[in-house]
Amino acid sequence: MSDFDEAEYREKLIKGGIDKNTAFDLARRYAENQEHSPLQLDNAKKEEEKKPASRRKTKRELTQRSVNQILQIQEESAQDADALGFIARLLIQATMPHSKPESSEWSRTNGNLTMHMMAPSSIGLPYGSYARLLLVWITTQAARNKVRVDKGWINEAEARRLELGDSLSGFMAELGLLPTGGKEGSIGRLRDQMRRLFSTAITATLTESREDTGLIVDKLGGAMVADEAELWWDTKRPDQSSLWRSYVELSPKFFRLITEKPVPLDMRVLRLIKRSPMALDVYCWATYRVSYLKRATCIPWPSLMAQIGANYPDTTRGRLDFKAKFKQGLDKVRAAWPELDATPTEKGLLLKRCTPQVSRKTRGEIPPPQE
């Protein structure tokens, strides 16, 4: 018998911005999924598709498509759905900016780990949702290529070269994005974030103290994200194939950094929450943290604030704004991952052991790229 709490999940959905009627139906269908057959669940999805569009009352309400996506995430694992993605541990422990930074340098701290990013001032640092989706795509492709290296099929130099495809729309589809033009369109925003990310250098500093000697040691390591990249896309005709294939060649150190025990993710969840950098950070962080959590723990708000890239000022107002934004992101994540047992408290986030959204064991099941 499942210990799924239908009422509790319904409340999580409502907090995540879903109207009460849709939340009621979705929670009921998920509860049925605990006991019913795949055929019954398939019939439930068909009924879901028949709902009138009038149920969508505000921009915050979940669209019918999103409701179906949540059902699919809960029915089928990321592995079975061929939706397994990966992200580097360092870029979860300390994240990129959420919004456009004023400076071309950026630092985040998590305990004794500090991550520092630097980019040419004429280009700027990567930020926001698009940069995060790009990093997941890069890490996933690199992790798959690492499997081929380990099997002796290719060498590391070949593995570091990632083909971005021969059309803009094809590549954007892999990120879960639709190509749109104009000043604020997705095409221009993605190209801007790619230039920023591929021009960035990342440095990690790990500070350790030696109790026996009283000495403190700083271990530093850094890498450029890319050695080179070529982007040959037709922005006016995004579906048109180009004569040249776009690619990025990762630097050797960055390739090793992101392929060393990467954290598994569900790409379907990322696509569902892709509009919110905070929700993306919360999902990646919670997936990683829960995977090795042995007992309930409360992570202080100052610690979360120091490592997540929201960059709110360390003032009373700034801390309150960060907590409010974090809670909004958490609600979005819990709509797709109802088993996540995370409760905001006055002092911090109370995190308890629960079923990981993607099992850490999948690290050993990384599929190589399809030829």
ZAMARGU-4260 file (C-alpha; in steps of 0.2 Angstrom, whole numbers, plus 5000, padded with zeros to 4 digits):
<rodrens>
0) 5000/5000/5000 | 5007/5017/4995 | 5009/5031/5008 | 5005/5044/4995 | 4995/5058/5003
5) 4982/5064/4990 | 4977/5079/5000 | 4995/5085/5004 | 4999/5083/4985 | 4984/5093/4980
10) 4989/5108/4991 | 5007/5107/4984 | 4999/5109/4967 | 4989/5124/4972 | 5004/5132/4979
15) 5013/5129/4963 | 5000/5140/4954 | 4987/5126/4948 | 4969/5131/4949 | 4959/5120/4962
20) 4949/5110/4950 | 4964/5105/4940 | 4974/5101/4956 | 4960/5090/4963 | 4959/5080/4946
25) 4978/5078/4945 | 4980/5073/4963 | 4966/5060/4961 | 4974/5053/4945 | 4991/5052/4953
30) 4983/5043/4968 | 4975/5031/4956 | 4992/5028/4948 | 4997/5020/4964 | 4985/5005/4962
35) 4978/5005/4944 | 4985/4997/4928 | 4993/5006/4914 | 4977/5004/4904 | 4967/5013/4917
40) 4980/5027/4918 | 4980/5029/4899 | 4961/5031/4899 | 4963/5044/4913 | 4975/5054/4902
45) 4963/5053/4887 | 4950/5060/4899 | 4962/5074/4904 | 4964/5079/4886 | 4945/5081/4884
50) 4944/5095/4897 | 4939/5112/4890 | 4951/5126/4887 | 4940/5137/4898 | 4947/5129/4913
55) 4963/5139/4910 | 4958/5155/4919 | 4975/5164/4922 | 4992/5164/4916 | 4998/5155/4931
60) 4987/5140/4929 | 4995/5125/4922 | 4990/5121/4904 | 4983/5105/4899 | 4999/5100/4891
65) 5009/5103/4907 | 4996/5093/4917 | 4999/5078/4905 | 5018/5081/4907 | 5017/5079/4926
70) 5007/5063/4924 | 5020/5056/4912 | 5034/5061/4924 | 5025/5051/4938 | 5021/5036/4928
75) 5038/5033/4919 | 5056/5035/4925 | 5068/5046/4916 | 5078/5031/4910 | 5062/5022/4903
80) 5057/5039/4895 | 5074/5042/4887 | 5074/5058/4897 | 5090/5056/4907 | 5101/5071/4909
85) 5116/5076/4919 | 5123/5091/4928 | 5141/5094/4936 | 5141/5093/4955 | 5151/5109/4956
90) 5137/5119/4946 | 5124/5113/4958 | 5134/5117/4974 | 5137/5134/4968 | 5126/5141/4954
95) 5127/5155/4940 | 5118/5171/4941 | 5099/5171/4939 | 5098/5188/4931 | 5111/5199/4921
100) 5125/5203/4932 | 5133/5221/4932 | 5150/5214/4933 | 5160/5201/4922 | 5165/5192/4938
105) 5154/5181/4949 | 5157/5171/4965 | 5146/5159/4975 | 5151/5150/4991 | 5145/5133/4999
110) 5154/5129/5015 | 5172/5127/5011 | 5169/5128/4992 | 5170/5144/4982 | 5166/5144/4963
115) 5172/5160/4954 | 5167/5164/4936 | 5175/5177/4925 | 5171/5182/4907 | 5177/5196/4895
120) 5168/5212/4899 | 5163/5215/4881 | 5153/5198/4882 | 5148/5196/4900 | 5144/5181/4911
125) 5130/5168/4907 | 5114/5169/4917 | 5096/5164/4918 | 5087/5148/4912 | 5094/5147/4895
130) 5112/5146/4902 | 5107/5132/4914 | 5098/5122/4900 | 5114/5124/4890 | 5125/5117/4904
135) 5114/5102/4907 | 5114/5098/4888 | 5133/5100/4888 | 5136/5089/4903 | 5124/5076/4896
140) 5133/5075/4880 | 5150/5075/4888 | 5145/5061/4900 | 5138/5050/4886 | 5154/5053/4876
145) 5164/5049/4892 | 5156/5031/4891 | 5163/5030/4873 | 5180/5035/4879 | 5180/5022/4893
150) 5175/5008/4880 | 5189/5013/4869 | 5177/5019/4854 | 5184/5037/4854 | 5198/5047/4862
155) 5196/5061/4874 | 5199/5074/4860 | 5185/5067/4850 | 5174/5066/4865 | 5176/5085/4870
160) 5169/5090/4853 | 5151/5092/4854 | 5140/5093/4838 | 5126/5106/4840 | 5117/5100/4825
165) 5114/5107/4808 | 5099/5117/4811 | 5094/5130/4825 | 5077/5123/4828 | 5083/5105/4830
170) 5096/5111/4843 | 5083/5121/4852 | 5071/5107/4852 | 5084/5097/4862 | 5083/5111/4875
175) 5064/5111/4876 | 5064/5128/4867 | 5054/5135/4852 | 5063/5146/4840 | 5056/5164/4840
180) 5063/5179/4832 | 5063/5197/4837 | 5073/5207/4850 | 5066/5197/4864 | 5064/5181/4855
185) 5072/5164/4860 | 5084/5164/4846 | 5093/5179/4850 | 5093/5175/4869 | 5100/5158/4866
190) 5114/5164/4855 | 5119/5177/4868 | 5120/5164/4882 | 5130/5153/4871 | 5143/5166/4868
195) 5143/5171/4886 | 5145/5153/4892 | 5158/5147/4879 | 5169/5163/4884 | 5168/5160/4903
200) 5182/5153/4914 | 5177/5144/4930 | 5188/5143/4946 | 5185/5132/4961 | 5193/5135/4978
205) 5192/5122/4991 | 5198/5128/5008 | 5204/5115/5021 | 5211/5116/5038 | 5223/5104/5046
210) 5219/5102/5064 | 5236/5093/5068 | 5246/5108/5062 | 5234/5122/5062 | 5238/5126/5044
215) 5225/5131/5031 | 5227/5125/5013 | 5218/5132/4998 | 5216/5120/4984 | 5212/5129/4967
220) 5208/5123/4950 | 5201/5132/4935 | 5196/5129/4917 | 5189/5138/4902 | 5172/5131/4897
225) 5177/5130/4879 | 5193/5130/4869 | 5183/5135/4853 | 5166/5135/4845 | 5158/5138/4829
230) 5140/5142/4827 | 5133/5141/4809 | 5114/5144/4810 | 5101/5152/4799 | 5091/5163/4811
235) 5079/5168/4798 | 5075/5150/4793 | 5078/5140/4809 | 5072/5124/4801 | 5084/5125/4786
240) 5099/5114/4787 | 5116/5122/4786 | 5131/5116/4775 | 5142/5118/4791 | 5139/5109/4807
245) 5139/5119/4823 | 5150/5113/4837 | 5159/5117/4853 | 5175/5110/4859 | 5176/5109/4878
250) 5193/5112/4886 | 5201/5096/4893 | 5199/5102/4911 | 5181/5107/4910 | 5177/5091/4901
255) 5184/5081/4916 | 5176/5093/4929 | 5158/5089/4922 | 5161/5071/4919 | 5167/5067/4936
260) 5152/5059/4944 | 5139/5070/4936 | 5122/5071/4945 | 5107/5063/4935 | 5092/5073/4931
265) 5075/5071/4923 | 5075/5082/4907 | 5056/5082/4907 | 5056/5091/4924 | 5068/5104/4918
270) 5057/5108/4903 | 5042/5109/4914 | 5050/5122/4925 | 5062/5130/4912 | 5055/5148/4914
275) 5062/5149/4932 | 5080/5150/4935 | 5076/5148/4954 | 5066/5132/4951 | 5079/5125/4940
280) 5092/5128/4954 | 5080/5121/4967 | 5077/5105/4957 | 5095/5101/4953 | 5101/5105/4971
285) 5087/5094/4979 | 5090/5080/4967 | 5108/5080/4972 | 5105/5083/4991 | 5092/5070/4993
290) 5103/5057/4984 | 5115/5055/4999 | 5104/5062/5013 | 5104/5050/5028 | 5094/5059/5041
295) 5083/5075/5042 | 5093/5091/5041 | 5089/5109/5041 | 5099/5120/5029 | 5100/5138/5035
300) 5094/5151/5024 | 5110/5160/5024 | 5119/5145/5017 | 5106/5142/5003 | 5107/5161/4999
305) 5126/5160/4998 | 5127/5146/4985 | 5111/5149/4974 | 5113/5163/4961 | 5099/5174/4965
310) 5111/5188/4971 | 5099/5196/4984 | 5108/5209/4995 | 5112/5202/5013 | 5100/5213/5021
315) 5084/5210/5030 | 5074/5214/5015 | 5085/5204/5004 | 5084/5189/5014 | 5065/5190/5015
320) 5065/5192/4996 | 5076/5177/4993 | 5066/5166/5005 | 5050/5171/4995 | 5058/5167/4978
325) 5065/5151/4985 | 5048/5145/4991 | 5040/5149/4974 | 5053/5139/4965 | 5051/5125/4978
330) 5032/5124/4974 | 5035/5122/4956 | 5047/5108/4959 | 5035/5099/4971 | 5021/5099/4958
335) 5032/5087/4947 | 5040/5078/4962 | 5027/5076/4975 | 5038/5064/4985 | 5051/5078/4989
340) 5050/5081/5008 | 5056/5099/5010 | 5048/5111/5022 | 5053/5130/5023 | 5055/5135/5041
345) 5059/5151/5050 | 5078/5146/5051 | 5080/5136/5035 | 5074/5122/5024 | 5070/5106/5033
350) 5074/5092/5021 | 5070/5074/5025 | 5074/5057/5017 | 5063/5053/5002 | 5063/5044/4986
355) 5075/5053/4974 | 5067/5060/4958 | 5081/5051/4948 | 5091/5037/4957 | 5110/5041/4959
360) 5113/5023/4953 | 5109/5029/4935 | 5127/5037/4935 | 5133/5019/4930 | 5119/5018/4917
365) 5123/5033/4906 | 5119/5028/4888 | 5131/5032/4874 | 5125/5044/4860 | 5116/5036/4847
370) 5125/5035/4830
</rodrens>
